[in-house]
Amino acid sequence: MSDLMPLHPTERLISRLTLAVVTAWLVLCAIQPHMPVNPASRLAAIQALVEQRTWAIDGVSLGSMTIDKVFLNGHFYSSKPPVLNFVGAVLYAVVKPLTGWTFDTHLFQLGSLFGILLGTLPWLLGVLLFHRLLRLTVGSWQVRTVSMVAITLSSLATAYGATFNNHVVGFVLVFAMWERWFPAFRGEALSGSRLALGALAGSFAIACELTSGAVVAASVAMLLPALYRDRAWGRLAGLSLLLASLPLVQVAIHWNQSGSPVPIQFQDPAWKYPGSYWKNPVEFDALNEPLPVYAFHSLFGHHGLFSLTPWLLLSAGWFTARPTEGRERAAWYAGWFILIAMVGFYLYRTNNYGGRCVGFRWFILLQPMMFLAAARVLDREGPLLRRPVLLGLLIGAGAISALGGAINPWEEGLVHAIFRAIGAGSVDG
């Protein structure tokens, strides 16, 4: 876009240096030889698709290395989003003949490669897209610079940026959707290609993480005035079809596996087959905490959205100040809808913080909106930039959790360890 704010030399230097250092750190974390059960479930599906031409993971070596699987119609299947697993299978189908590596002969090398290709690279692209959106919305180069440092060092996506997971892929897809649709958000004409690419990003985001449907729905609502003004009914129909495409593919895959269109995440009997870990779970997976306790720790406590990424506390200034300008007010309503829908869903549907892991990982898809909101507050409240110690503490506290967690986000996080040390943890060490 021609109306990008110009890059200041200091902004360019600091942003690129921070991004390079953290990317190198994530690559180092990705090449560590370990195979957590969460990525193993995804890789088992990839192994089965390429080596046995089936979604069933019964007959592949990785199938026995994960508890994240369901039993349907006599077969085991990965419980992870199949569309993303199919993308991974395409990559494996290319890598396998080129390198001669298989999951039986080079397990950790392939695990590291997938961590980089489907973890670190999406994270990197997401941060770059965030910077592009900043250059469209924030005039101060100082605000853009400190916001880039904050998201690079301290976002929860950074903690998961060295492993293959659907959360970080969803993170970049949300940014991609917004970047493509941004002209329409401020009332400008939107080309057919930008509309289509944004819709495909939103469709893929929903296939990666069902709750990103709230983000997509709110974003589409912001598009509707421009489409209505131009009487673009054909575009609206095309938009609807593209948005529905990948989620419908995923429904078809689940239906083929289970005989039901209900996502397998909601089919409890499929999880509790004889011998399943989920019939007798332990630690976080066995919790039954009162909702107020669970809500506190999910937002402010040992897995908290704000305690692990305290920079996001700045976004409160955007959420609590109702704008008067029309488009900004539309974004404000959309933001509140996303926040209430996603937080409400996870507090109602879950009780284990995502298991033994760093932070409340399901909230990663809230962070694109909240980092942008924090940048808007900084841009509006100029005096905050004159408090470098406060801003440094907010970024630094989050960086410790994010960069440390990247070593293995599927283990206990530092913040929970601190809470546990003072007797306020949810489980023992």
Stockholm file with secondary structure:
# STOCKHOLM 1.0

chainA/1-429         MSDLMPLHPTERLISRLTLAVVTAWLVLCAIQPHMPVNPASRLAAIQALVEQRTWAIDGVSLGSMTIDKVFLNGHFYSSKPPVLNFVGAVLYAVVKPLTGWTFDTHLFQLGSLFGILLGTLPWLLGVLLFHRLLRLTVGSWQVRTVSMVAITLSSLATAYGATFNNHVVGFVLVFAMWERWFPAFRGEALSGSRLALGALAGSFAIACELTSGAVVAASVAMLLPALYRDRAWGRLAGLSLLLASLPLVQVAIHWNQSGSPVPIQFQDPAWKYPGSYWKNPVEFDALNEPLPVYAFHSLFGHHGLFSLTPWLLLSAGWFTARPTEGRERAAWYAGWFILIAMVGFYLYRTNNYGGRCVGFRWFILLQPMMFLAAARVLDREGPLLRRPVLLGLLIGAGAISALGGAINPWEEGLVHAIFRAIGAGSVDG
#=GR chainA/1-429 SS CTTCCCCCHHHHHHHHHHHHHHHHHHHHHHTSSCCCHHHHHHHHHHHHHHHHSSSBCTTSGGGGGCSCEEEETTEEEECSCHHHHHHHHHHHHHHHHHHCCCTTTSHHHHHHHHHIIIIIHHHHHHHHHHHHHHHHHCCCHHHHHHHHHHHHHHCHHHHTTTSCCHHHHHHHHHHHHHHHHHHHHTTCCCCHHHHHHHHHHHHHHHHHCTTHHHHHHHHHHHHHHHHHHTTCHHHHHHHHHHHHHHHHHHHHHHHHHHSSSSCGGGCHHHHCCTTCGGGSCCGGGGCCCCHHHHHHHHHTSTTCHHHHSGGGGGGHHHHTSCCCSHHHHHHHHHHHHHHHHHHHHHHHHCSSTTSSSSSCGGGGGGHHHHHHHHHHHHHHCGGGGGCHHHHHHHHHHHHHHHHHHTTCTTSCCHHHHHHHHTTCCSSCC
#=GC SS_cons         CTTCCCCCHHHHHHHHHHHHHHHHHHHHHHTSSCCCHHHHHHHHHHHHHHHHSSSBCTTSGGGGGCSCEEEETTEEEECSCHHHHHHHHHHHHHHHHHHCCCTTTSHHHHHHHHHIIIIIHHHHHHHHHHHHHHHHHCCCHHHHHHHHHHHHHHCHHHHTTTSCCHHHHHHHHHHHHHHHHHHHHTTCCCCHHHHHHHHHHHHHHHHHCTTHHHHHHHHHHHHHHHHHHTTCHHHHHHHHHHHHHHHHHHHHHHHHHHSSSSCGGGCHHHHCCTTCGGGSCCGGGGCCCCHHHHHHHHHTSTTCHHHHSGGGGGGHHHHTSCCCSHHHHHHHHHHHHHHHHHHHHHHHHCSSTTSSSSSCGGGGGGHHHHHHHHHHHHHHCGGGGGCHHHHHHHHHHHHHHHHHHTTCTTSCCHHHHHHHHTTCCSSCC
//
